[in-house]
Amino acid sequence: MMLQIVAVVASLMFGIGALLCVYRIIIGPSVLDRVIASDVLVATIICALGAEMALNRHTDTLPVLLVLALFAVLGSLSVARFLPGRDSA
């Protein structure tokens, strides 16, 4: 019974976090805000999938977690590379 309550609370928290990230992606005033929100959204999805794996005691979605982590890192690096930066000089 306690495990079900924890699962529901965790699901609600992941859902609210994902909705707030989608809101920031849509409304975000700059490209950097949108990129950070998308990274946080991917991290939230990874955490939700990890929690689901722990609750159901399986490792079937582990490759999905690895691919999502790879895309998150590569996406952040590519955006950071091509965004116009400010020179200190």
C-alpha positions in Angstrom: 0.0 0.0 0.0 2.8 2.4 0.9 4.6 1.6 -2.3 1.5 2.6 -4.3 1.3 5.9 -2.5 4.9 6.6 -3.2 4.5 5.7 -6.9 1.4 8.0 -7.3 3.2 10.9 -5.6 6.3 10.4 -7.7 4.2 10.2 -10.9 2.5 13.4 -10.0 5.8 15.2 -9.3 7.2 14.0 -12.6 4.1 15.0 -14.5 4.0 18.5 -13.0 7.7 18.9 -13.7 7.2 17.9 -17.3 4.3 20.2 -17.7 6.3 23.1 -16.4 9.1 22.3 -18.8 6.8 22.3 -21.7 5.4 25.6 -20.6 8.9 27.1 -20.5 9.6 25.6 -23.9 6.5 27.3 -25.4 6.7 30.6 -23.6 10.5 30.9 -23.0 11.7 34.4 -24.1 15.1 33.2 -25.4 16.5 30.2 -27.2 18.7 29.4 -24.2 15.6 29.2 -22.0 14.0 26.8 -24.4 17.2 24.6 -24.6 17.6 24.4 -20.8 13.9 23.5 -20.5 14.2 20.8 -23.1 17.2 19.4 -21.2 15.3 19.4 -18.0 12.4 17.7 -19.7 14.6 14.9 -21.0 16.1 14.5 -17.6 12.6 14.3 -16.1 11.7 11.6 -18.6 14.9 9.7 -17.8 14.1 9.9 -14.1 10.5 8.8 -14.7 11.6 5.8 -16.7 14.2 4.9 -14.1 11.6 5.0 -11.4 9.3 2.8 -13.4 12.1 0.3 -13.9 12.8 0.3 -10.1 9.1 -0.2 -9.3 8.6 -3.0 -11.8 12.0 -4.5 -11.2 13.1 -4.9 -14.8 15.8 -3.5 -17.1 13.9 -3.6 -20.4 14.0 0.2 -20.9 17.7 0.6 -20.1 18.7 1.1 -23.8 16.1 3.9 -24.0 17.6 5.6 -21.0 21.1 5.5 -22.6 19.9 6.8 -25.9 18.0 9.7 -24.2 21.0 10.6 -22.2 23.2 10.6 -25.3 20.8 12.8 -27.2 20.5 15.2 -24.2 24.3 15.6 -24.0 24.8 15.9 -27.8 21.9 18.3 -28.1 23.2 20.6 -25.4 26.7 20.6 -26.8 25.5 21.4 -30.3 23.3 24.2 -29.2 26.1 25.6 -27.0 28.5 25.4 -30.0 26.3 27.3 -32.4 24.7 29.9 -30.2 26.3 33.3 -30.7 28.5 34.0 -27.7 29.6 37.2 -26.1 33.2 38.0 -26.3 34.9 39.3 -23.2 37.1 41.7 -25.2 
